[in-house]
């Protein structure tokens, strides 16, 4: 019977996706997919009482019936003795952003926030959803990663795992299950509005394809699984290449261009993508990727390479590529005394005691300043006195980092370049003070 077969598919998937038996939190919309999913989870709980189960409803406010759907979901969870939560999200209409995409992003953010810390988010997407996603991405010209569609296990931005145990089940099987057990569910009227691409495919195109090509869903599912396996293989090769090319500099993971040059152009591109992905950077366009590689390898050695992306820029220094996140300006402080200081939204300046510079005298005002490249200092254990620009260049500090280095002054005398130098004339081996910059992110 189809209904028992669906449960067996679900149970097998859950065993593979949740081997440690984490709590399950169902993303419940009230539609047939999520209602069937909740019943399947409740049935699983009856035979595995050690698995905690809860449900979350996200109200986008896009339908006038949203409050009715909320009440339906709450009543359903009460009947099944499933703890229930709901949250309202507000969608701000943005130019060149689809409402569907904004609603999806807000939904995942809310689900991530509301589920228990160690819970897995259980999503109701199925094989027909996968087919729709494949066709949508084919229309957009996606590559292997995009055409691989949705994965059975994914991670949200904050690291929470999502699982999709129905991804190999058809919409027909799910609807049959609901009919067999007379499960009530809601119908979202927007599902019939064909101005949305996904609805148009679902209502107009896919039924025609299925009637013409028997077994379309199962063959497409198999192809998507093969694409995912091929992408996994590429990811493994790319990760090996990335580890080969990475060089750690202070707090930065840099790309060694000499090592990158030993890989083919295609593998170079994958390395850059993987490197930026590890920095949580939105993927660059193909044109931006070409620009990064071309300028990195072919611009003059002393050129100040800077390629701007969405949240920062790619920079080059002494044969290394750096990712430089856009920083808020640090604020100068006068008369800080011996206290910790907030520099900006991501960094603080902490005071410490021991080997460093001597304590300030009572008539000396302690200040923190930035970007004074022409000010001079004689660093401890360095020959002679020269400009700050000279010493930071000598230390190999990239140009873009120099204006963000805190400089400690006693009155008008530069006594410490935080993280690099102490003034020779103020250096003490004990009973002194020094400052450290602490990055919170």
Protein Blocks (a to p, Z undefined) as FASTA:
>chain_A
ZZlmmmmmmmmmmmmmmmnopacddddehiaklmmmmmmmmmmmmmmmmbccddddddeh
lafklmmmmmmmmmmmmmnopacddddddddddehiafklmmmmmmmmmmmmmpcfklcc
ddfbdfklmmmmmmmmmmnopafklmnopafbdcdfkopacddfklmpcfklmmmmmmmn
opacdddfklmmmkbmklmmmmmmmmmmmmmmghklmmmmmmmmmmmmmmmmmmmmmmmm
mmmmpccehjaccddfklmmmpcfklmmmmmmmmmmmnopacddfklmmmmmmmmmmmcf
klccddddfklccddeehiacdddddddddddehkljadddfblmbccdddedddddddd
fklccdddehilkbccddehiacjddfklmmmmnopafklmmmpccddehjacfbdghia
ccfklgcfbhiacdddddfZZ
